[in-house]
Amino acid sequence: MTMQPWTKEEFEQKLREKSALYHIHHPFHIMMHNGECSVEQIRGWVANRFYYQINIPVKDAAILANCRDIKTRREWIQRILDHDGSIQEETLGGIEAWLNLGEAVGLTRQDMLDEKYILPGVRFAVDAYVNFARRATWQEAACSSLTEMFAPEIHQSRLNSWPSNYPWIKPEGLEYFQMRLSQARRDVSHGLAITLDHFTTREQQEHALNILQFKLDILWSMLDAMTMAYQYERPPYSHVDDRPNYHKGIF
């Protein structure tokens, strides 16, 4: 028996209910929000999330490459400019803003660019996201971006809590979170419209929910890897080599 599709309103509500599994609820993030992270734990988180940041425009370029709709491309390309910055407008991109955050917490710019501290588990998760965007339809890849529905809350929580919980972090380092408050809301409007218009049968809608769960799994798995390395102090190879000796690049 074929199940009736949800209305657009019902479907959107199902997508938004996935917020219960957003990584704002991960124990490591709760610890960070409560001001319980050490300097090294904050630095480890910033260093590893940088790998996610630098791959966002790569992911978005893959979506553009698969998209034949000119109107969508015209809107979606703004996401790349948001992270890479615009030469013409001399705007600060998200990648540069994250590098500023790294310096604000005491990391060196070169170590971040060299991906010195990227844990294999984080790299695998992010690479899976990029590779998904390359092989999926552009509508499926757009759907995976809908974790941005939940992002403004997480950015605001850092702006609210970090200045008092981590006063050693230079205030200018928090600009990334401020930038993303408005950008994420704009992006959600576009990505949600694509998803609601494209996934119209019940089977397709269930598929979209599974895609969104895939993205939530990626974000959660990144924090699992960081928990093992920085909370339990058991990074990969720690009992045989005390250096961060990990592979680099996407395979």
TIPATI-909908 format. One record per atom (N, C-alpha, C, O, CB): z, y, x negated; residue in three letters. Coordinates in steps of 0.02 Angstrom, whole numbers, plus 50000, padded with zeros to 5 digits. Glycine has a CB too. Layout:
% residues N
ZYXALA;...
END
This chain:
% residues 251
500004994049958MET;500005000050000MET;500005006249956MET;500425007049912MET;500615000050048MET;499535010649969THR;499485016849931THR;500005021849955THR;500045023250015THR;498775019849936THR;500385024349909MET;500905029249927MET;500595036149933MET;500145037949896MET;501475029249874MET;500855039949980GLN;500605046649991GLN;500795051149932GLN;501345050649905GLN;500885049550057GLN;500345055649913PRO;500525060249859PRO;501065065149882PRO;501125066649941PRO;499895064149835PRO;501445067549834TRP;501915072849849TRP;501535079349862TRP;500985080249835TRP;502425073749792TRP;501815083649901THR;501525090449907THR;501615093849839THR;502005091549797THR;501875094449965THR;501275099349829LYS;501355103049766LYS;502075105149755LYS;502335104949699LYS;500895109149765LYS;502405107149809GLU;503095109249804GLU;503545103349785GLU;503995104149743GLU;503335112249871GLU;503435097649815GLU;503825091649798GLU;503685089349727GLU;504145087549691GLU;503675085949847GLU;503055089549707PHE;502865087549640PHE;503185092049588PHE;503455089749538PHE;502105087549633PHE;503155098549600GLU;503465103249553GLU;504215101949547GLU;504505102249492GLU;503345110549575GLU;504535100449603GLN;505255099049601GLN;505395092749560GLN;505885092549523GLN;505525098149673GLN;504975087649567LYS;505055081549527LYS;504995083149452LYS;505375080549412LYS;504525076249547LYS;504515087349435LEU;504435089349365LEU;505055093049340LEU;505295091849285LEU;503805093649356LEU;505295097649380ARG;505875101749360ARG;506515097549355ARG;506965099349317ARG;505975107449409ARG;506555092249393GLU;507145087949390GLU;507215084449323GLU;507755082049305GLU;507115082749446GLU;506675084249285LYS;506695081349218LYS;507135085449170LYS;507285083249115LYS;505985080749190LYS;507335091349191SER;507765095549149SER;508415091949132SER;508745093649082SER;507915102149184SER;508615087149174ALA;509225083349161ALA;509195079449095ALA;509705077549068ALA;509365078549218ALA;508585078349071LEU;508485074549009LEU;508245078848951LEU;508035076348899LEU;507995068849020LEU;508275085348960TYR;508075090048907TYR;508575089748850TYR;509165088348861TYR;508005097248935TYR;508345091148790HIS;508785090248732HIS;509345095348726HIS;509745095048680HIS;508375090548669HIS;509385100048773ILE;509965104448776ILE;510595100248791ILE;511155102448776ILE;509875109948830ILE;510505094248819HIS;511065089848836HIS;511205084748781HIS;511665080648788HIS;510915086148901HIS;510835084948726HIS;510955080248671HIS;511625081948638HIS;511785087748630HIS;510375080448618HIS;512015076848618PRO;512665078248586PRO;512625082848526PRO;513075086848515PRO;512975071748566PRO;512095082248486PHE;512035086648428PHE;511935093848450PHE;512235098448420PHE;511445084348383PHE;511535094848501HIS;511425101748524HIS;512045104548557HIS;512195110448549HIS;510835102048573HIS;512415100348593ILE;513045102648622ILE;513535104748567ILE;513865109848573ILE;513355097148667ILE;513565100748515MET;513985102348458MET;513775109048427MET;514205113148410MET;513955096748405MET;513135110148421MET;512875116248392MET;513035122248437MET;513235127548414MET;512115115748380MET;512955121348502HIS;513095126648550HIS;513835128548550HIS;514005134448559HIS;512875124548621HIS;514265123648540ASN;514985124848541ASN;515255127748476ASN;515855128948470ASN;515345118448557ASN;514815128848427GLY;515035131648364GLY;515355126748317GLY;515745128648273GLY;515505137248377GLY;515205120248326GLU;515535115048288GLU;515125112448230GLU;515345107948194GLU;515695109348334GLU;514535115248219CYS;514105112948164CYS;514305116348099CYS;514505122148097CYS;513365114348180CYS;514245112548045SER;514355115247978SER;513735119147956SER;513215119047988SER;514515109647928SER;513815122747901VAL;513245126347873VAL;512665121547858VAL;512095122947874VAL;513445130047808VAL;512825115847828GLU;512305111047810GLU;511965108047872GLU;511365106747871GLU;512585105447767GLU;512345107047925GLN;512045104447987GLN;511575109548019GLN;511035107648043GLN;512595102548036GLN;511765115848018ILE;511315121048044ILE;510685121448002ILE;510135121848028ILE;511675127848046ILE;510775121347937ARG;510185121647892ARG;509735115647902ARG;509125116347902ARG;510405122147819ARG;510025109847910GLY;509625103847921GLY;509235104247986GLY;508645102247988GLY;510065097647923GLY;509545106848038TRP;509205107648102TRP;508625112648096TRP;508075111248119TRP;509695109848157TRP;508755118348065VAL;508235123448058VAL;507655120848016VAL;507075121848034VAL;508525129848025VAL;507805117447961ALA;507285114847917ALA;506845109747954ALA;506235109847946ALA;507585111547855ALA;507155105347993ASN;506765100148027ASN;506395102748087ASN;505835100448101ASN;507225094548047ASN;506685107348124ARG;506325110248180ARG;505715114348158ARG;505255115548197ARG;506785114648221ARG;505725116448095PHE;505145120148069PHE;504525115748072PHE;503975118248083PHE;505275122547997PHE;504605109248061TYR;504015104848064TYR;503725104748134TYR;503115104448142TYR;504215097648042TYR;504145105048184TYR;503905105548253TYR;503545112148263TYR;503005112348294TYR;504495105048302TYR;503825117648238GLN;503525124248247GLN;502825124648216GLN;502355127248248GLN;503965129648215GLN;502745122048156ILE;502095122748123ILE;501565118248154ILE;500965119248144ILE;502155121148049ILE;501775113348192ASN;501295108848225ASN;501125110948296ASN;500655108148326ASN;501555101948225ASN;501485115648324ILE;501315117948391ILE;500605120848395ILE;500235118948440ILE;501825123248414ILE;500405125348349PRO;499715127848354PRO;499195122448338PRO;498635122848363PRO;499615133648306PRO;499375117448298VAL;498915111848285VAL;498815107948349VAL;498255106048366VAL;499195107248228VAL;499355106748385LYS;499325103348450LYS;498895107348499LYS;498485104548534LYS;500025102248478LYS;499005113848500ASP;498635118048547ASP;497895118448529ASP;497465118948573ASP;498935125048549ASP;497745118248465ALA;497035118148444ALA;496705111648466ALA;496115111648484ALA;496985118848367ALA;497075106148465ALA;496805099848489ALA;496655100148564ALA;496155097448587ALA;497295094048475ALA;497095103448601ILE;496975104248673ILE;496335108348685ILE;495925106648727ILE;497575107648707ILE;496265113748647LEU;495665117948654LEU;495035113948637LEU;494515114748670LEU;495715124048609LEU;495075109848585ALA;494495105948564ALA;494265101148618ALA;493665099548622ALA;494645102148500ALA;494725098848659ASN;494555094048712ASN;494395097348779ASN;494195093948827ASN;495125089148721ASN;494475103848783CYS;494415107348847CYS;493725110648853CYS;493525114548810CYS;494965112648854CYS;493365109048907ARG;492705111848920ARG;492735117948967ARG;492225121048981ARG;492255106548950ARG;493325119548991ASP;493395124949039ASP;493535131549002ASP;494065132348971ASP;493965123449089ASP;493065136149005ILE;493115142348966ILE;493715146648988ILE;494035149748946ILE;492475146348973ILE;493855146749052LYS;494415150749077LYS;495075148149048LYS;495505152149027LYS;494445150649154LYS;495155141649047THR;495765138749019THR;495815140248945THR;496355141848920THR;495775131149031THR;495255139548909ARG;495275140848837ARG;495475148048822ARG;495855149448776ARG;494585139348806ARG;495215152748862ARG;495375159848851ARG;496125161148858ARG;496405165248822ARG;494995164248901ARG;496445157548904GLU;497165158448913GLU;497565154448862GLU;498055156848834GLU;497375156448984GLU;497345148348849TRP;497735143848807TRP;497755146148734TRP;498245144948698TRP;497465136848810TRP;497225149548712ILE;497195151648642ILE;497755156448624ILE;497935157148566ILE;496515154848628ILE;498045159848674GLN;498595164348661GLN;499195160748631GLN;499575163648593GLN;498805167948726GLN;499265154448647ARG;499825150548619ARG;499755149848544ARG;500255149948508ARG;499845143548652ARG;499145149048520ILE;499035148648448ILE;499215155248415ILE;499545155348363ILE;498305146648432ILE;498995160748444LEU;499155167348417LEU;499905168648419LEU;500175171948374LEU;498785172748456LEU;500245166048470ASP;500965167048474ASP;501315163948414ASP;501815166648390ASP;501235163948539ASP;501065158348391HIS;501405154948335HIS;501125156848267HIS;501495157348218HIS;501365147548344HIS;500465157748263ASP;500165159548199ASP;500195167048185ASP;500155169148128ASP;499445157248197ASP;500275171048238GLY;500255178348230GLY;499535180848234GLY;499065176948225GLY;500585180448164GLY;499465187248247SER;498795190348253SER;498685195248197SER;499085199848187SER;498715193748321SER;498145194348159ILE;497985198948104ILE;497805205848133ILE;498015210948107ILE;497405196248061ILE;497395205848186GLN;497175212148215GLN;497755216248242GLN;497805222348231GLN;496655210948270GLN;498195212948278GLU;498755216548310GLU;499375216848265GLU;499865220048282GLU;498925213248375GLU;499335213448208GLU;499895213248160GLU;500545211048195GLU;501075214048184GLU;499985220148128GLU;500495205848236THR;501085203448271THR;501425197948231THR;501105194248194THR;500885200748341THR;502075197548239LEU;502465192348206LEU;502385185948245LEU;502565185648304LEU;503215194448201LEU;502135180748213GLY;502045174348246GLY;502685170248244GLY;503145171748206GLY;501485170448214GLY;502705165048286GLY;503295160848289GLY;503445157348224GLY;504035156248207GLY;503215155848343GLY;502935155348187ILE;503045152048123ILE;503395156648074ILE;503875154748041ILE;502385149448093ILE;503145162848069GLU;503455167748024GLU;504165169248047GLU;504615170048006GLU;503035174248022GLU;504265169748112ALA;504935171048138ALA;505415165348122ALA;505995166548108ALA;504915172148214ALA;505155159148123TRP;505585153448105TRP;505735153348030TRP;506285151548010TRP;505245146848126TRP;505255155347990LEU;505395156047918LEU;505945161147907LEU;506375160247863LEU;504755158047879LEU;505935166547945ASN;506475171547941ASN;507145168547960ASN;507655170147931ASN;506315177647985ASN;507135164248011LEU;507745160748030LEU;507995156347973LEU;508595156147958LEU;507635156548094LEU;507525152847941GLY;507715148647885GLY;508055152547830GLY;508565150447803GLY;507105145147857GLY;507775158347813GLU;508075162547762GLU;508745165247785GLU;509205166147745GLU;507605168347744GLU;508805166547850ALA;509435169247877ALA;510005164247873ALA;510595166147870ALA;509335171347949ALA;509835157647873VAL;510355152547867VAL;510445150147796VAL;510865145747783VAL;510205146647913VAL;510055152847750GLY;510145151247679GLY;509655146347649GLY;509755144047593GLY;510815148547670GLY;509125144747686LEU;508595140547658LEU;508095144947621LEU;508035150947635LEU;508235136447714LEU;507735142047573THR;507215145947540THR;506565144947577THR;506425139647605THR;507145143847465THR;506175150147577ARG;505525150047611ARG;505085144447583ARG;504745140947620ARG;505175156847604ARG;505085143647517GLN;504645138747486GLN;504855131647504GLN;504425127347515GLN;504655139647411GLN;505505130247506ASP;505725123547525ASP;505505121847596ASP;505315116147610ASP;506495123047520ASP;505515126747640MET;505285125547708MET;504535124247710MET;504305119547743MET;505465131347754MET;504155128347675LEU;503425127547674LEU;503235120947641LEU;502725117947658LEU;503095133347638LEU;503635118747593ASP;503505112447559ASP;503735106447600ASP;503625100647580ASP;503845112347491ASP;504045107747657GLU;504295102447701GLU;504785097847665GLU;504785091747674GLU;503705098247730GLU;505195100847623LYS;505625097147578LYS;506135092847616LYS;506295087247594LYS;505995101847532LYS;506395095247671TYR;506945091847704TYR;506755088347769TYR;507195086247806TYR;507495096847718TYR;506105087647782ILE;505895084647846ILE;506055077247846ILE;505805073447804ILE;505135085747858ILE;506475075147892LEU;506665068147898LEU;506085064047926LEU;505715066447968LEU;507295067347942LEU;506005057747903PRO;505455053647929PRO;505475052948005PRO;504945053148037PRO;505485046847898PRO;506065052248034GLY;506105051548107GLY;505855057648143GLY;505535057048196GLY;506815050148127GLY;505995063548116VAL;505735069748145VAL;504985070148137VAL;504625071848184VAL;506075075948113VAL;504745068448078ARG;504025068648066ARG;503655063848112ARG;503125065648140ARG;503875066947992ARG;503915057748120PHE;503585052948164PHE;503545055548236PHE;503025054848269PHE;503955046248163PHE;504085058648259ALA;504095061148328ALA;503585066748338ALA;503215066648386ALA;504795063648346ALA;503575071448292VAL;503115077148298VAL;502395074848290VAL;501955077048327VAL;503285082548246VAL;502275070348242ASP;501595067848232ASP;501345064148294ASP;500755064548311ASP;501575063248171ASP;501795060648328ALA;501605057148389ALA;501375062248442ALA;500905060848480ALA;502185053048417ALA;501695067948444TYR;501505073148492TYR;500815075948476TYR;500405076848520TYR;502035078748492TYR;500695077448412VAL;500045080148392VAL;499495075048406VAL;498965076848431VAL;500055081948317VAL;499615068748388ASN;499105063648399ASN;498975062448473ASN;498405060948493ASN;499315057148365ASN;499495063048514PHE;499395062448587PHE;498925068048611PHE;498465066748650PHE;500065062848624PHE;499045074148589ALA;498625079748610ALA;497905078948588ALA;497445081248622ALA;498905086348582ALA;497795075548533ARG;497115074448508ARG;496735069348551ARG;496135070148562ARG;497135072048436ARG;497075064148573ARG;496715058748608ARG;496765059048684ARG;496375055748718ARG;496985052048584ARG;497245062848710ALA;497325063448783ALA;496805068248811ALA;496475071848774ALA;498035065748800ALA;496735068148877THR;496335073448908THR;496705080048900THR;497315080048889THR;496195071848984THR;496345085448905TRP;496685091948896TRP;497195093248952TRP;497695096648941TRP;496175097548892TRP;497055090549011GLN;497535091449066GLN;498185087549053GLN;498725089949068GLN;497225089149133GLN;498115081549025GLU;498705077649008GLU;499115081148953GLU;499725081548957GLU;498515070548985GLU;498765083648903ALA;499105087148848ALA;499445093448873ALA;499995095248852ALA;498615088748792ALA;499105096948920ALA;499415102948949ALA;500055101148986ALA;500545104748983ALA;498925106448996ALA;500035095649022CYS;500625093249058CYS;501205091949011CYS;501785093349028CYS;500455086849098CYS;501065089348952SER;501595087748904SER;501955094048880SER;502515093648854SER;501315084048844SER;501645099748888SER;501945106048866SER;502475108548915SER;502805113548901SER;501415111348857SER;502555105248971LEU;502985107949024LEU;503735107449009LEU;504135109649050LEU;502845104349088LEU;503915104748952THR;504625105448932THR;504795112848924THR;505385114648922THR;504765101548866THR;504285117048919GLU;504395124248915GLU;504725127048978GLU;504995132548978GLU;503735127948902GLU;504695123149032MET;505045125349093MET;505795126049080MET;506135130149111MET;504935120249150MET;506045122049033PHE;506765121949020PHE;506955125948958PHE;507545126848943PHE;506995114749012PHE;506445128548922ALA;506575131748857ALA;506945138448862ALA;507375139648820ALA;505925132848823ALA;506795142848911PRO;507155149248911PRO;507915148448911PRO;508265152348880PRO;506955153248972PRO;508165143448945GLU;508895142348947GLU;509165140648877GLU;509685143048857GLU;509065136648996GLU;508795136548840ILE;509035134448774ILE;508995140248725ILE;509425141048682ILE;508635128448748ILE;508465144448731HIS;508415150248687HIS;508965155248702HIS;509275158048656HIS;507715153548694HIS;509095156348766GLN;509615161148784GLN;510305158748763GLN;510735162648744GLN;509605162348860GLN;510405152148766SER;511055149448746SER;511195150748672SER;511765151948652SER;511095141948760SER;510665150548631ARG;510755151948560ARG;510875159448548ARG;511295161248507ARG;510135149748520ARG;510515163548584LEU;510625170748577LEU;511335172648599LEU;511635177248571LEU;510115174648619LEU;511595169148648ASN;512265170648674ASN;512825168048628ASN;513335171348620ASN;512355167748743ASN;512715162248599SER;513265158848564SER;513255159548488SER;513785159548457SER;513265151748582SER;512665159948458TRP;512635159848385TRP;512975165848352TRP;513325164848302TRP;511925159548363TRP;512895171948376PRO;513205177648341PRO;513965176948334PRO;514245178948283PRO;513055184048378PRO;514295174048383SER;515025173148378SER;515215166548345SER;515705166248309SER;515335173448447SER;514825161348357ASN;514985154748328ASN;514775154048255ASN;515095150548216ASN;514655149348368ASN;514245157548236TYR;513985157148168TYR;513855164148141TYR;513275165948130TYR;513335152848165TYR;514375168048131PRO;514275175048109PRO;513965175748040PRO;513745181148021PRO;514935178648110PRO;513945170248003TRP;513645170347936TRP;512875170447939TRP;512545171847889TRP;513885164247896TRP;512595168947998ILE;511865169148005ILE;511655176448016ILE;511905179848060ILE;511625164748065ILE;511185178747975LYS;510955185647980LYS;510625186748048LYS;510205182748069LYS;510455187347923LYS;510805192148083PRO;510555193348152PRO;509795193448158PRO;509525191248208PRO;510835199848177PRO;509455195948107GLU;508725196348111GLU;508395189448115GLU;507815188848135GLU;508445200148052GLU;508775184348096GLY;508505177648099GLY;508435174948170GLY;508095169848181GLY;508935173048061GLY;508745178248218LEU;508735175848287LEU;508135178448327LEU;508085177148387LEU;509365177748322LEU;507695182048295GLU;507135185148331GLU;506685180048365GLU;506395181448417GLU;506725189448284GLU;506615174148335TYR;506185169048365TYR;506395167548436TYR;505975167248482TYR;506195162648323TYR;507045166648446PHE;507295164848513PHE;507165170448563PHE;507005169148621PHE;508035163248510PHE;507225176648541GLN;507095182348584GLN;506355182548604GLN;506185183748662GLN;507295188848550GLN;505915181348555MET;505195181448568MET;504995176248620MET;504585177548664MET;504815180148503MET;505295170348614ARG;505075164748656ARG;505315165248729ARG;505055161748772ARG;505315158448627ARG;505795169548742LEU;506035170148811LEU;505465172048858LEU;505385168848910LEU;506585175448815LEU;505085177148841SER;504535179348884SER;503915175048875SER;503565173648923SER;504365186648871SER;503775172948813GLN;503175168948801GLN;503215162248838GLN;502715160148867GLN;503095167748726GLN;503785159048837ALA;503855152548869ALA;503755153048944ALA;503435148748975ALA;504545149548854ALA;504025158248974ARG;503945159149047ARG;503205160049065ARG;502975157349115ARG;504355165149072ARG;502845163849025ARG;502125164849037ARG;501755158249030ARG;501325156649071ARG;501835170148988ARG;501915154548977ASP;501565148248964ASP;501695143149020ASP;501255139349039ASP;501775145348897ASP;502305143049045VAL;502485138449098VAL;502055139649160VAL;501815134849190VAL;503225139049116VAL;501955145749178SER;501555147449237SER;500855144549232SER;500595141849280SER;501515155049246SER;500555145049172HIS;499885142349162HIS;499875134749161HIS;499485131649196HIS;499585145149097HIS;500315131849121GLY;500335124549115GLY;500515121149180GLY;500255115749196GLY;500825122549062GLY;500955124149218LEU;501155121249282LEU;500585121549332LEU;500475116749370LEU;501765124849310LEU;500215126949333ALA;499645127549378ALA;499125122149363ALA;498845119149409ALA;499325134549373ALA;498985121049299ILE;498515115749280ILE;498745109049305ILE;498365105249333ILE;498425115649203ILE;499385107549294THR;499665101049312THR;499655099949388THR;499465094549411THR;500375100349285THR;499875104849425LEU;499895104149498LEU;499205103449529LEU;499115100049579LEU;500255110149529LEU;498705106749498ASP;498025106449524ASP;497665099949505ASP;497245097549543ASP;497625112349499ASP;497825097249446HIS;497445091549420HIS;497735084849444HIS;497355080349462HIS;497435091649345HIS;498385084149444PHE;498695077749461PHE;498855077749536PHE;499375080249557PHE;499345076449418PHE;498395075149575THR;498435076049648THR;498595069549686THR;498885069949740THR;497795078849674THR;498425063749660THR;498605057549694THR;499315055549671THR;499565058149621THR;498095051849678THR;499625051149709ARG;500315049049691ARG;500315045549623ARG;500765046549583ARG;500605044349745ARG;499805041549610GLU;499765038149545GLU;499705043149489GLU;500025042449437GLU;499165033349545GLU;499285048249498GLN;499205053449447GLN;499855057349437GLN;500025059149381GLN;498635058149466GLN;500195058849491GLN;500815062549487GLN;501355058649449GLN;501725061449409GLN;501065064449557GLN;501385052149463GLU;501855047849426GLU;501675047749352GLU;502105047649308GLU;501855040649455GLU;501025047649339HIS;500785047849269HIS;501005054249235HIS;501205054149177HIS;500015047049267HIS;500945059849270ALA;501155066249242ALA;501895066349226ALA;502105068949174ALA;500985071949291ALA;502305063449269LEU;503015062949256LEU;503155058749194LEU;503615060249156LEU;503385060049317LEU;502765053549185ASN;502845049349125ASN;502645053149062ASN;502965052349010ASN;502435042949132ASN;502125057249067ILE;501925061449010ILE;502485066348992ILE;502645067148933ILE;501275065349026ILE;502775069449042LEU;503325074049029LEU;503915070448998LEU;504255073048954LEU;503535077649093LEU;504045064249021GLN;504585060348991GLN;504435058748918GLN;504885058848876GLN;504685053749031GLN;503805057348903PHE;503595056148833PHE;503785062148790PHE;504055061248735PHE;502835054948829PHE;503655068148814LYS;503825074148775LYS;504575074948768LYS;504825076848715LYS;503515080448808LYS;504945073548821LEU;505675073848818LEU;505935068748767LEU;506415070248731LEU;505985072548886LEU;505625062848765ASP;505825057748716ASP;505725060248645ASP;506135058848601ASP;505425051348727ASP;505185063848634ILE;505045066548567ILE;505595071348546ILE;505865070748491ILE;504365070248567ILE;505765076048589LEU;506275081048572LEU;506955077848562LEU;507335079848518LEU;506315086348627LEU;507115072848603TRP;507755069348597TRP;507785065248532TRP;508295065248497TRP;507875064848658TRP;507235061848517SER;507205057748457SER;507285061848393SER;507575059548344SER;506555053848455SER;507015067848394MET;507095072348336MET;507845073548322MET;508065073348265MET;506735079048347MET;508215074848375LEU;508935076048366LEU;509315069648349LEU;509815069948314LEU;509225079048429LEU;509075063948372ASP;509375057648351ASP;509335056848275ASP;509815054948242ASP;509035051648386ASP;508745058348248ALA;508645057848175ALA;509095062648138ALA;509385060948086ALA;507915059148156ALA;509165068748164MET;509595073748132MET;510335071848138MET;510725073248092MET;509475080648163MET;510515068748193THR;511205066448202THR;511395061448148THR;511915061948116THR;511315063448271THR;510955056648137MET;511085051548087MET;511145054648017MET;511575052747978MET;510535046248087MET;510715059448003ALA;510695062347936ALA;511255067347923ALA;511565067347870ALA;510035065747924ALA;511395071647973TYR;511845077347960TYR;512525076747993TYR;513005079947970TYR;511515083547984TYR;512595072648045GLN;513255071748075GLN;513585065548046GLN;514175065748027GLN;513195071148151GLN;513215060048043TYR;513495053848015TYR;513375053247940TYR;513615048547908TYR;513195047948050TYR;513015058147912GLU;512875058447840GLU;512565052047814GLU;512755049347762GLU;513535059847802GLU;512075049647852ARG;511705043647831ARG;510955044947837ARG;510615041747878ARG;511905037547874ARG;510685049547797PRO;509965050547797PRO;509615044447767PRO;509945040347735PRO;509775056847757PRO;508965043747777PRO;508605038047749PRO;508715037347674PRO;508705042247637PRO;507865038647763PRO;508835031147652TYR;508905029347581TYR;509535032247549TYR;509585032247487TYR;508305031647543TYR;510015034647588SER;510585038047559SER;511005033547514SER;511335035947468SER;511025040847613SER;510985026947525HIS;511385022447484HIS;511015020347420HIS;511305016947377HIS;511575016247524HIS;510375022347413VAL;510005020547353VAL;509725026647316VAL;509565026147257VAL;509445015947370VAL;509675032347351ASP;509385038347320ASP;509675044447356ASP;509615044947417ASP;508605038247323ASP;509975049047319ASP;510285054847351ASP;509805060647358ASP;510015066147378ASP;510895057047311ASP;509165059647341ARG;508665064947349ARG;508265063847413ARG;508155058147433ARG;508195065247287ARG;508035069347444PRO;507605068547504PRO;506905066347484PRO;506455070547478PRO;507575075147544PRO;506815059847474ASN;506195057147446ASN;505775054147501ASN;505725048047506ASN;506355051847391ASN;505475058347543TYR;505115055947602TYR;504365057447597TYR;504165061947560TYR;505415058947666TYR;503965053747635HIS;503255054947635HIS;503095061547670HIS;503505064347706HIS;502885049147671HIS;502505064147657LYS;502275070347687LYS;501595069347719LYS;501215064947699LYS;502255076047635LYS;501435073447768GLY;500775073247799GLY;500755068747860GLY;501195064547870GLY;500265071047750GLY;500235069647900ILE;500125065647960ILE;499685059647943ILE;499175060347909ILE;499805069848017ILE;499885053747967PHE;499485047747955PHE;499275044748022PHE;498935039648023PHE;499885042547914PHE;
END
